[in-house]
Amino acid sequence: MKIFILRMIFNIFKKKPIPLKELTNEEFNEAKFKARVVFIDDEEVVHIERLRNDGYNITHFSDIDNIDDFIRKKYHVIILDIQGVGKKLTPETEGWGLLKYLKEECPHFVVIMFTGADWSITKYKNTADVADDFIGKDLEFLDFKLKLDNGIRKAFSPNFHLEITEKKLLKQISNADTIKQIKDIISSHGGDQNATISLVKKVTNNKPVLDAVSSLLSVTNGVTKLFD
């Protein structure tokens, strides 16, 4: 049994690491049309059809009725109206309430707030700070498209997801050297989920830590599969 374990460890280290890496511009321009983008707005969105004609994969809902079913669809970018949505789930805070829940439960989702109305900075500033970006409904098409592309690029960025995972690790591990060691393992081996988990387990058996790393790798590997 010991020989088997030693051999397995040797094979992991012998195997050439597959690092996490940012998409090249060429890869991004191919992948962005495979990104799952959803608009949540109770009104017609003027640019949607033009974006679809350009090749973007876009879904439009007037509201969210079942939040668990919505989350299971694993959209890469959510463009969320501030007013007129959340009528059943967050009737008092509307889009802000949906934003707060989504970023707490699914921090790896990129959520862009979509607004054509004034809103209270004092009342909603803390919630607004967790949004990944804002898009004005009055933006011209190319400015709108640029904002959307930036959101997709963020959703496909390993560094963005690694930062989220680091925040989770900080809640579980107080030793900065241990966190750095785990981040280094993820950066250098993150393209191989099994190898990464095996190496992280040598650093810690903390289940929330392992779950956080697995969640990160699930997201990044999902992006990689877009090219399959």
Secondary structure, DSSP 8 states (H G I E B T S, - for coil): -HHHHHHHHHHHHHS---------HHHHHHHGGGSEEEEE-SS--TTHHHHHHHT-EEEEES--S-HHHHHHT--SEEEEESSS--TTT-TTTTHHHHHHHHHHH-TTSEEEEEESS---HHHHHHHHTTSSEEEETT--HHHHHHHHHHHHHHHT-HHHHHHHHHHHHHHH---HHHHHHHHHHHHHHTTSHHHHHHHHHTT---HHHHHHHHHHHHHHHHHHGGG-
